[in-house]
Amino acid sequence: MNCEEFEELSGAYALEAVTPAEREAAAVHLAECAACRHRLQELRAVVDLLPSSVPQENPAESLKSRVLDAIHKENTQNQPASINRSVLSRPRWSWSTQALAIAAVLMLLLFVGATAWNAGLPGLVNSRETNHEYRTAEYAERYCEPHISRHDRRLSGCCCE
């Protein structure tokens, strides 16, 4: 906002008759511009004198009743239609739909768990086979007679081969 824009808005600003966006823009400008701050002070002094510059008049009683009747009539005409709350409320799931949803989630979890378990099996099987071969070779070296050849162990039915 610049000084020209504030000058156009200053009267409404002094009377506090501006939108929140206009109020914010004017406040930013006033923080930067001393001349506009001075203008606003002068306008506020005039605004403070406005109530005392006009003689007080009491309106006629008939005017008061007409205004109140018009307000009452306008309020009754502009009432919104009744709202059916059951239509606007969030739809509820039946117990069978909930049971199916729970079953679907459990099946998904079971599938993911089985897949993860199966993905780890090849490494487990390979490590056990390697371990078994190592143990068998160790057993043969330790308990079978060292001088028997591998071929002879097979022929003799040695448990190591």
LINRA-V419849 format. One record per residue. N is the residue number from 1. RES is the residue in one small letter. PSI is psi in radians with two decimals (* if undefined). D_CENTER is the distance of its C-alpha to the mean C-alpha in Angstrom with 1 decimal. Layout:
# LINRA-V419849
n->N res->RES psi->PSI d_center->D_CENTER
n->N res->RES psi->PSI d_center->D_CENTER
This chain:
# LINRA-V419849
n->1 res->m psi->2.44 d_center->34.6
n->2 res->n psi->-3.10 d_center->38.3
n->3 res->c psi->-0.68 d_center->41.3
n->4 res->e psi->-0.80 d_center->42.3
n->5 res->e psi->-0.70 d_center->38.9
n->6 res->f psi->-0.65 d_center->38.8
n->7 res->e psi->-0.68 d_center->42.4
n->8 res->e psi->-0.60 d_center->41.4
n->9 res->l psi->-0.22 d_center->38.5
n->10 res->s psi->-0.69 d_center->40.3
n->11 res->g psi->-0.82 d_center->42.0
n->12 res->a psi->-0.63 d_center->38.8
n->13 res->y psi->-0.73 d_center->37.0
n->14 res->a psi->-0.57 d_center->39.9
n->15 res->l psi->0.02 d_center->39.6
n->16 res->e psi->0.79 d_center->35.9
n->17 res->a psi->0.81 d_center->35.5
n->18 res->v psi->2.84 d_center->33.0
n->19 res->t psi->2.83 d_center->29.4
n->20 res->p psi->-0.64 d_center->26.7
n->21 res->a psi->-0.74 d_center->26.5
n->22 res->e psi->-0.69 d_center->30.3
n->23 res->r psi->-0.75 d_center->30.3
n->24 res->e psi->-0.77 d_center->28.0
n->25 res->a psi->-0.72 d_center->30.1
n->26 res->a psi->-0.69 d_center->33.3
n->27 res->a psi->-0.69 d_center->32.2
n->28 res->v psi->-0.77 d_center->31.6
n->29 res->h psi->-0.73 d_center->35.0
n->30 res->l psi->-0.53 d_center->36.7
n->31 res->a psi->-0.44 d_center->35.6
n->32 res->e psi->-0.38 d_center->37.5
n->33 res->c psi->1.95 d_center->40.5
n->34 res->a psi->-0.61 d_center->43.2
n->35 res->a psi->-0.74 d_center->45.2
n->36 res->c psi->-0.57 d_center->42.4
n->37 res->r psi->-0.72 d_center->41.8
n->38 res->h psi->-0.77 d_center->45.5
n->39 res->r psi->-0.73 d_center->45.4
n->40 res->l psi->-0.67 d_center->42.6
n->41 res->q psi->-0.74 d_center->44.7
n->42 res->e psi->-0.76 d_center->47.6
n->43 res->l psi->-0.68 d_center->45.7
n->44 res->r psi->-0.59 d_center->44.2
n->45 res->a psi->-0.69 d_center->47.8
n->46 res->v psi->-0.73 d_center->48.8
n->47 res->v psi->-0.66 d_center->45.9
n->48 res->d psi->-0.49 d_center->47.0
n->49 res->l psi->-0.27 d_center->50.5
n->50 res->l psi->-0.82 d_center->49.6
n->51 res->p psi->-0.58 d_center->49.8
n->52 res->s psi->-0.18 d_center->53.3
n->53 res->s psi->-0.22 d_center->54.6
n->54 res->v psi->2.30 d_center->54.6
n->55 res->p psi->2.47 d_center->56.9
n->56 res->q psi->2.29 d_center->55.2
n->57 res->e psi->2.40 d_center->56.0
n->58 res->n psi->2.21 d_center->55.4
n->59 res->p psi->2.74 d_center->54.5
n->60 res->a psi->2.60 d_center->56.7
n->61 res->e psi->-0.61 d_center->55.8
n->62 res->s psi->-0.61 d_center->55.8
n->63 res->l psi->-0.75 d_center->53.1
n->64 res->k psi->-0.81 d_center->50.9
n->65 res->s psi->-0.66 d_center->51.4
n->66 res->r psi->-0.73 d_center->50.8
n->67 res->v psi->-0.78 d_center->47.5
n->68 res->l psi->-0.67 d_center->46.3
n->69 res->d psi->-0.73 d_center->47.4
n->70 res->a psi->-0.69 d_center->45.6
n->71 res->i psi->-0.78 d_center->42.4
n->72 res->h psi->-0.76 d_center->42.8
n->73 res->k psi->-0.73 d_center->43.7
n->74 res->e psi->-0.69 d_center->40.7
n->75 res->n psi->-0.69 d_center->38.3
n->76 res->t psi->-0.53 d_center->39.7
n->77 res->q psi->-0.54 d_center->39.6
n->78 res->n psi->0.21 d_center->36.0
n->79 res->q psi->2.37 d_center->34.5
n->80 res->p psi->2.69 d_center->31.8
n->81 res->a psi->2.67 d_center->32.7
n->82 res->s psi->2.51 d_center->31.7
n->83 res->i psi->2.28 d_center->28.4
n->84 res->n psi->1.81 d_center->28.6
n->85 res->r psi->-0.51 d_center->25.7
n->86 res->s psi->-0.50 d_center->26.3
n->87 res->v psi->-0.64 d_center->25.4
n->88 res->l psi->-0.35 d_center->22.1
n->89 res->s psi->2.72 d_center->21.0
n->90 res->r psi->2.34 d_center->18.9
n->91 res->p psi->2.45 d_center->21.5
n->92 res->r psi->2.53 d_center->22.6
n->93 res->w psi->2.45 d_center->23.6
n->94 res->s psi->2.90 d_center->27.2
n->95 res->w psi->-0.56 d_center->28.4
n->96 res->s psi->-0.65 d_center->29.7
n->97 res->t psi->-0.69 d_center->26.5
n->98 res->q psi->-0.73 d_center->24.8
n->99 res->a psi->-0.72 d_center->27.7
n->100 res->l psi->-0.70 d_center->27.5
n->101 res->a psi->-0.74 d_center->23.9
n->102 res->i psi->-0.75 d_center->24.7
n->103 res->a psi->-0.70 d_center->27.8
n->104 res->a psi->-0.71 d_center->26.1
n->105 res->v psi->-0.75 d_center->23.7
n->106 res->l psi->-0.72 d_center->26.7
n->107 res->m psi->-0.71 d_center->28.7
n->108 res->l psi->-0.76 d_center->26.1
n->109 res->l psi->-0.71 d_center->26.1
n->110 res->l psi->-0.76 d_center->29.9
n->111 res->f psi->-0.80 d_center->30.1
n->112 res->v psi->-0.73 d_center->28.0
n->113 res->g psi->-0.75 d_center->30.0
n->114 res->a psi->-0.69 d_center->33.3
n->115 res->t psi->-0.77 d_center->32.5
n->116 res->a psi->-0.68 d_center->31.7
n->117 res->w psi->-0.76 d_center->34.8
n->118 res->n psi->-0.55 d_center->37.0
n->119 res->a psi->-0.51 d_center->35.8
n->120 res->g psi->-0.20 d_center->37.2
n->121 res->l psi->-0.79 d_center->40.5
n->122 res->p psi->-0.72 d_center->42.5
n->123 res->g psi->-0.65 d_center->42.2
n->124 res->l psi->-0.78 d_center->43.2
n->125 res->v psi->-0.77 d_center->46.1
n->126 res->n psi->-0.71 d_center->47.3
n->127 res->s psi->-0.62 d_center->47.3
n->128 res->r psi->-0.70 d_center->49.3
n->129 res->e psi->-0.77 d_center->51.8
n->130 res->t psi->-0.73 d_center->52.3
n->131 res->n psi->-0.72 d_center->52.7
n->132 res->h psi->-0.77 d_center->55.2
n->133 res->e psi->-0.72 d_center->57.3
n->134 res->y psi->-0.77 d_center->57.4
n->135 res->r psi->-0.69 d_center->58.5
n->136 res->t psi->-0.77 d_center->61.1
n->137 res->a psi->-0.70 d_center->62.6
n->138 res->e psi->-0.73 d_center->62.7
n->139 res->y psi->-0.75 d_center->64.4
n->140 res->a psi->-0.72 d_center->67.0
n->141 res->e psi->-0.65 d_center->67.8
n->142 res->r psi->-0.79 d_center->68.2
n->143 res->y psi->-0.45 d_center->70.0
n->144 res->c psi->2.75 d_center->71.7
n->145 res->e psi->2.25 d_center->74.8
n->146 res->p psi->-0.44 d_center->74.1
n->147 res->h psi->-0.17 d_center->77.2
n->148 res->i psi->2.28 d_center->76.1
n->149 res->s psi->2.92 d_center->74.6
n->150 res->r psi->-0.72 d_center->71.4
n->151 res->h psi->-0.70 d_center->73.4
n->152 res->d psi->-0.56 d_center->75.7
n->153 res->r psi->-0.72 d_center->72.8
n->154 res->r psi->-0.74 d_center->71.7
n->155 res->l psi->-0.59 d_center->75.2
n->156 res->s psi->-0.15 d_center->75.8
n->157 res->g psi->0.46 d_center->72.6
n->158 res->c psi->2.46 d_center->71.1
n->159 res->c psi->-0.19 d_center->67.8
n->160 res->c psi->-0.35 d_center->66.3
n->161 res->e psi->* d_center->66.2
